[in-house]
Amino acid sequence: MSVGNRIRALRRSLNMSQPELAKRAGVGQSTVSDLENDKKGTSAEKMDAISAVLGTTSKYLLTGNDEVITSSDLKIIQSAKNALSNDDVEIKYFEDIAFSCGSGSFAEAIEKEAKRITISRIPLRERNISKDNCIAIPAVGDSMFPTIKDKDIVYVDLGRSTIKDGKIFAVCHGGLFKFKRLYQLPLGGIRIVSDNIAEYPEERLTAQEIIDQQFEVIGWAWSWQSMENW
């Protein structure tokens, strides 16, 4: 396993994005990207900062071997673990959202048991999102490609369902769960827009059609995490 693979594996195990790792370590995102892709090395100081955030040592990242850990290393590891513990929160993760979400079944589903994943509290705090209102859902299909791809993990704020033009929302439409950009129209109407407009034409609903077609805004999709496939 290469240096880049070790950094990527540890980062993903902490459910941390490249930008978040870079911010916590005080380095540029390009530094993290170059390291993970084994394009360039970096200074010992930056490697120490990255390893501390990942809860390990520079020696492990560089060699895969940390059998000999100094007392200084142990302090760095413990400090990083404490920082992660204080800054991490658990949210509900719905692995399979391919159920009908009409007639209140989505609201019922989020009250039931779900898997839980750990994410950083920092982006929630920066956006004033309550952890209790934040859920994670995998995207299905390519209607929002290239912004959101099939199987991307999308984070949704259930506390923000008021339409803000151009933002992406999780919605239920006629019993189907979707991610769409929404725009308000006069007299209570709505535009429903896919980023993959060539394959998924824009839809428009009047206020009455919103009721008739059981259209409901679930929450604001404030972030998404892309997964690589081999």
Stockholm file with secondary structure:
# STOCKHOLM 1.0

chainA/1-230         MSVGNRIRALRRSLNMSQPELAKRAGVGQSTVSDLENDKKGTSAEKMDAISAVLGTTSKYLLTGNDEVITSSDLKIIQSAKNALSNDDVEIKYFEDIAFSCGSGSFAEAIEKEAKRITISRIPLRERNISKDNCIAIPAVGDSMFPTIKDKDIVYVDLGRSTIKDGKIFAVCHGGLFKFKRLYQLPLGGIRIVSDNIAEYPEERLTAQEIIDQQFEVIGWAWSWQSMENW
#=GR chainA/1-230 SS CCHHHHHHHHHHHTTCCHHHHHHHHTSCHHHHHHHHTTSCCCCHHHHHHHHHHTTSCHHHHHHSCCSSCCHHHHHHHHHHHHHHHHHEEEEEECSCCCSCCTTTHHHHHTTSCCEEEEEEHHHHHHTTCCGGGEEEEECCSSTTTTTSCTTCEEEEETTCCSCCTTCEEEEEETTEEEEEEEEECGGGCEEEECSCTTTSCCEEECHHHHHHTTEEEEEEEEEEECCCCC
#=GC SS_cons         CCHHHHHHHHHHHTTCCHHHHHHHHTSCHHHHHHHHTTSCCCCHHHHHHHHHHTTSCHHHHHHSCCSSCCHHHHHHHHHHHHHHHHHEEEEEECSCCCSCCTTTHHHHHTTSCCEEEEEEHHHHHHTTCCGGGEEEEECCSSTTTTTSCTTCEEEEETTCCSCCTTCEEEEEETTEEEEEEEEECGGGCEEEECSCTTTSCCEEECHHHHHHTTEEEEEEEEEEECCCCC
//
